[in-house]
Amino acid sequence: MGALQIDTIHVVARSPYFVLWSRLGDYEPCWLDELLKEGKLFEYWSHEACFLPIEDYPLYRHRMIAPNSLGWKYSHEWINSHKEAVSRMLNTIRERGAVRSSDFARTDGKGSGWWDWKPEKRALEMLFTAGELMIARRHNFQRIYDLRERVLPAWDDSQLPSSDEVRRALVLKAVRSLGVTKARWVGDYFRMNKRETEILTKNLGEEGALLIVEVAGWSEAAYVHPDNRKLLKAAMRGELQPELTTLLSPFDPLVWDRSRAREMFGFDYRIECYTPAANRRYGYFTLPILHRGALVGRLDAKAHRKQGFFEVKSLHLEAEVEATNEMMADVARAVQECATWHQTPEVIYRQTNPAELASLVRSRYA
């Protein structure tokens, strides 16, 4: 992965921790927090808000200092029109040290909706997006902001690569992370201009910086990063046999590009937490099920941490998927391992589709 997307919904687990569990299995979530605090990672806008390797900081500096690079996420005009508030916030952090939004009491009498931020929170977010502040660490998942020069004292804008170098580097990183990709999928990974990125991907293939390959069933060329040459050759010889069955976050890089998930895996997916309950087809926060290289279904789950149980509200297999004993044993095991990692070891299944899956999945793993 080249980016680890951040999302706060945690009916199961907050997405960055869950994405890592899908790959690592049982691990300590605090490791991610420690890497951020140690300066091995930084936060910034990439695919969306993401944890990123600190080595990639130069690739994002252009987004920080270019007023129009991030659209609605960053208002250069807001900072210019609130210079007194911005100056006051920077002076407060210089004098007091790192701060949280919760350190500032709300005084404007407004509510606390998603984007109805108090003025101090908006100042913190704008200064973060502008690169004046960085996230030094998190506490109970709350951002703790500090001056960039304190978090990353070695950085100097004289080290800034050119825009062309940045685009080239991000395309190469995206292709390496995607494994095998069509040129038109590359731009979504780091949220680059899709048309420009598609052209650049093809150009990098023509110059030999990327490998150009043919994939059975695809009418257009595909691209592989040279770092994955050994895996490519193993795949061509039929030596790569996927064995993992796991659950995925809705914000996992495997499925965050919905069109790629449809074309590559035949999996039509979207999260429905923003859909009115009456209009939901699968559930509030369905998790894709990855089974040995295929996306075979999805389940709507909730971890009841205080009560110690993991509720599978519904489990749906894709219409063309056959529910073999082996597959359901793998799925049941993955659900149990996820529940155990959450410290909610009792698993309760409510509804399955098809209905006969209920007894099958309950009997597969104890």
C-alpha positions in Angstrom: 0.0 0.0 0.0 1.1 3.6 -0.7 -1.6 5.2 1.5 -3.7 4.2 4.5 -7.0 6.0 4.5 -8.4 7.4 7.7 -12.1 7.2 8.6 -13.7 7.7 12.0 -16.7 5.3 11.7 -16.0 2.4 14.1 -19.1 0.1 14.2 -16.4 -2.6 13.7 -13.0 -0.8 13.9 -11.8 2.5 12.6 -10.7 1.9 9.0 -6.9 2.4 9.2 -6.6 -0.2 12.0 -9.0 -2.6 10.2 -7.1 -2.4 6.9 -3.9 -3.4 8.7 -5.7 -6.3 10.4 -6.9 -7.6 7.0 -3.2 -8.0 6.1 -1.5 -8.7 9.4 -4.1 -10.6 11.4 -3.9 -10.2 15.2 -1.7 -7.2 15.9 -1.6 -4.3 18.4 -3.5 -1.2 17.0 -1.3 1.1 19.1 1.6 0.3 16.8 0.0 2.6 14.2 -0.3 5.4 16.8 3.3 4.8 17.8 4.6 5.1 14.2 2.9 8.4 13.9 4.3 9.7 17.2 7.8 8.5 16.2 7.7 10.4 12.9 7.7 7.3 10.7 4.3 8.4 9.3 2.6 11.6 8.7 -1.0 12.6 7.9 -2.2 14.4 4.8 -4.7 14.5 2.0 -3.8 11.7 -0.5 -6.5 9.3 -1.7 -8.4 11.0 1.1 -7.1 11.8 4.5 -4.4 9.2 4.9 -1.5 8.0 6.9 1.6 8.1 4.7 5.3 7.2 4.9 7.3 10.1 6.1 9.7 9.6 3.1 6.8 10.7 0.8 6.4 14.1 2.5 8.2 15.9 -0.4 5.6 14.5 -2.8 2.7 16.2 -0.9 4.4 19.6 -0.2 3.1 21.0 -3.5 -0.5 20.3 -2.4 0.1 22.2 0.8 1.5 25.4 -0.7 -0.6 25.6 -3.9 -3.8 27.5 -3.0 -6.1 25.6 -5.5 -4.6 22.1 -5.3 -7.2 20.6 -3.0 -10.4 22.3 -4.0 -13.0 22.4 -1.1 -10.5 20.8 1.4 -8.4 24.0 1.5 -9.6 27.6 1.2 -6.7 29.9 0.7 -9.2 32.7 0.8 -10.3 31.6 4.3 -6.8 31.9 5.7 -6.4 35.3 4.0 -9.7 36.6 5.4 -9.0 35.3 8.9 -5.4 36.4 9.4 -6.0 37.5 13.0 -7.5 34.2 14.0 -4.7 32.3 12.2 -2.0 34.4 13.8 -3.5 33.9 17.2 -3.7 30.1 16.7 -0.1 29.9 15.6 1.1 32.0 18.5 -0.9 29.9 20.9 0.8 26.7 19.7 4.2 28.3 19.7 3.8 29.3 23.3 1.7 26.4 24.7 2.9 23.5 22.5 0.8 21.0 20.6 -3.0 21.3 20.9 -6.2 19.4 20.3 -9.4 21.0 18.9 -11.1 20.0 22.2 -8.7 22.3 24.1 -10.8 25.2 22.8 -14.3 25.8 24.2 -17.0 26.6 21.7 -18.1 30.2 22.1 -20.1 30.9 19.0 -23.3 29.1 20.2 -23.6 26.9 17.2 -24.2 23.2 17.0 -21.6 20.5 16.3 -22.6 19.0 12.9 -20.0 17.2 10.7 -18.8 20.4 9.0 -20.1 22.9 11.5 -16.7 23.4 13.0 -15.9 25.9 15.7 -13.6 28.7 14.5 -10.5 27.2 16.3 -11.1 23.8 14.7 -11.4 25.3 11.2 -8.2 27.3 11.8 -6.4 24.1 12.9 -7.6 22.2 9.8 -6.8 25.0 7.4 -3.3 25.4 8.8 -2.8 21.7 8.7 -3.9 21.6 5.0 -1.7 24.5 4.2 1.3 22.7 5.7 1.9 25.1 8.6 0.8 22.5 11.1 1.2 18.7 11.2 -0.4 16.0 13.2 2.2 15.2 15.9 0.3 12.3 17.4 -3.2 11.1 18.2 -4.9 10.5 21.6 -8.1 8.4 21.6 -8.0 9.1 17.8 -8.2 12.9 18.4 -5.7 14.8 16.3 -2.9 16.7 18.2 -1.6 19.6 16.1 1.9 21.1 16.3 4.0 23.4 14.2 5.6 21.8 11.1 9.0 22.9 12.1 8.7 21.1 15.4 7.3 17.9 13.9 9.6 17.8 10.9 12.5 20.1 11.7 14.8 18.8 8.9 12.4 19.8 6.1 13.3 22.9 4.0 11.4 23.9 0.9 14.6 24.1 -1.0 14.3 20.3 -1.1 11.0 20.5 -3.0 10.9 18.4 -6.2 9.4 19.7 -9.3 5.8 19.1 -10.2 6.7 16.8 -13.0 9.0 14.7 -10.7 6.1 14.5 -8.2 3.6 13.3 -10.7 6.0 10.7 -12.1 6.9 9.4 -8.6 3.2 9.1 -7.6 2.3 7.3 -10.8 5.1 4.8 -10.2 4.0 4.3 -6.6 0.4 3.9 -7.5 1.2 1.2 -10.1 3.4 -0.6 -7.7 0.6 -0.6 -5.1 -2.1 -1.7 -7.6 -0.1 -4.7 -8.7 -1.5 -4.9 -12.2 -3.6 -2.1 -13.5 -5.2 -0.4 -16.5 -3.8 3.1 -17.1 -7.2 4.7 -16.4 -7.3 3.3 -12.8 -4.0 4.8 -11.8 -5.2 8.4 -11.1 -7.7 7.4 -8.4 -5.0 6.0 -6.1 -3.5 9.3 -5.0 -6.4 11.4 -6.4 -4.5 12.9 -9.3 -6.0 14.3 -12.5 -7.3 11.1 -14.2 -6.8 12.1 -17.8 -3.3 13.4 -17.3 -2.3 10.4 -15.2 -3.6 8.0 -17.8 -1.4 9.6 -20.4 1.6 9.7 -18.1 1.2 6.0 -17.2 1.2 5.1 -20.9 4.3 7.3 -21.5 6.1 5.6 -18.6 5.3 2.2 -20.2 6.6 3.3 -23.5 9.9 4.5 -22.0 10.3 1.3 -20.0 9.8 2.7 -16.5 6.7 0.4 -16.3 6.2 -3.0 -17.7 3.4 -3.4 -20.3 1.5 -6.7 -20.1 -1.5 -8.4 -21.6 -4.3 -9.7 -19.3 -6.7 -12.4 -20.6 -10.1 -10.8 -21.1 -8.9 -7.2 -21.1 -9.1 -5.3 -24.3 -6.5 -2.7 -23.3 -2.9 -2.9 -22.1 -2.1 -3.3 -18.4 0.9 -2.0 -16.4 3.1 -3.5 -13.7 5.9 -1.9 -11.7 9.3 -3.4 -12.3 9.6 -4.1 -8.6 6.9 -6.7 -9.1 8.6 -8.5 -11.9 9.2 -11.7 -9.9 5.6 -11.8 -8.8 4.5 -11.2 -12.4 6.6 -14.1 -13.7 5.3 -16.4 -10.9 1.7 -15.4 -11.8 2.4 -16.2 -15.5 3.7 -19.7 -14.4 0.6 -20.2 -12.3 2.6 -20.3 -9.1 0.7 -17.7 -7.2 -2.1 -19.4 -5.3 -4.1 -17.0 -3.0 -4.9 -18.6 0.3 -6.1 -15.8 2.5 -9.7 -15.3 3.5 -10.4 -12.1 5.4 -12.8 -9.2 5.8 -12.1 -5.8 4.3 -12.8 -2.3 5.4 -15.0 -0.3 3.0 -11.9 2.1 2.7 -9.5 -0.7 1.8 -7.3 0.1 -1.2 -8.6 -3.1 -2.8 -12.1 -1.8 -3.1 -11.9 2.0 -2.7 -12.0 2.5 -6.5 -15.5 1.2 -7.1 -15.1 1.0 -10.9 -11.9 -1.0 -10.6 -13.6 -3.4 -8.1 -16.4 -4.0 -10.7 -14.1 -4.6 -13.6 -11.4 -6.6 -11.9 -13.4 -8.6 -9.4 -16.9 -8.4 -10.7 -17.9 -6.8 -7.4 -20.4 -4.0 -7.4 -19.8 -2.3 -4.1 -20.7 0.8 -2.2 -21.1 1.6 1.5 -24.6 2.5 2.5 -24.1 4.4 5.8 -25.0 7.6 4.0 -28.1 5.9 2.4 -31.5 6.2 4.3 -32.1 3.0 6.2 -35.2 2.1 4.1 -33.2 2.2 0.9 -30.3 0.1 2.0 -29.8 -3.2 0.3 -27.1 -4.9 2.3 -26.7 -2.8 5.5 -25.2 0.2 7.2 -21.5 -0.6 6.9 -20.9 -3.8 4.9 -17.5 -5.4 4.8 -16.4 -7.1 1.6 -15.3 -10.7 2.0 -12.1 -11.6 0.3 -11.7 -15.4 -0.3 -8.6 -16.7 -1.9 -8.3 -13.9 -4.5 -12.0 -13.4 -5.1 -14.6 -11.0 -3.6 -17.3 -13.5 -2.8 -19.7 -11.5 -0.6 -20.2 -8.9 2.1 -21.4 -8.8 5.7 -22.9 -6.1 7.9 -21.3 -6.4 11.3 -21.1 -4.5 14.6 -18.7 -5.1 17.5 -20.4 -4.7 20.8 -17.4 -4.0 22.9 -19.0 -3.6 26.3 -21.0 -6.8 26.0 -18.2 -8.7 24.4 -20.0 -10.1 21.3 -19.6 -9.6 17.5 -22.9 -9.3 15.7 -23.2 -10.3 12.0 -26.4 -8.6 11.2 -26.4 -10.0 7.7 -24.2 -12.0 5.4 -24.7 -12.0 1.6 -22.9 -14.1 -0.9 -22.7 -12.9 -4.5 -25.3 -14.4 -6.8 -22.8 -16.5 -8.8 -20.8 -17.8 -5.7 -21.3 -21.4 -4.6 -21.3 -21.8 -0.8 -18.9 -24.8 -0.5 -18.1 -26.2 2.9 -14.4 -25.2 2.5 -15.3 -21.6 1.6 -17.8 -21.2 4.5 -15.2 -22.7 6.9 -12.8 -20.0 5.7 -15.3 -17.2 6.1 -16.5 -18.4 9.5 -12.8 -18.5 10.6 -12.1 -15.0 9.3 -15.2 -13.7 11.2 -14.1 -15.4 14.4 -10.5 -14.1 14.1 -11.8 -10.6 13.5 -14.1 -10.8 16.5 -11.3 -12.2 18.7 -9.0 -9.3 17.6 -11.8 -6.9 18.7 -12.0 -8.6 22.1 -15.6 -9.5 21.3 -15.1 -13.2 20.9 -18.7 -14.4 20.9 -20.1 -14.3 17.3 -23.8 -14.0 16.7 -25.2 -14.5 13.2 -28.6 -12.9 12.5 -29.4 -13.2 8.8 -27.8 -14.8 5.8 -28.6 -14.8 2.1 -29.2 -17.4 0.9 -30.9 -18.4 4.1 -29.4 -21.9 4.3 -26.0 -20.3 4.9 -26.9 -19.7 8.5 -26.6 -23.2 9.8 -23.7 -23.9 7.5 -21.6 -20.9 8.7 -22.4 -21.5 12.3 -21.2 -25.1 12.1 -18.0 -24.5 10.3 -15.9 -22.9 13.0 -16.1 -23.1 16.8 
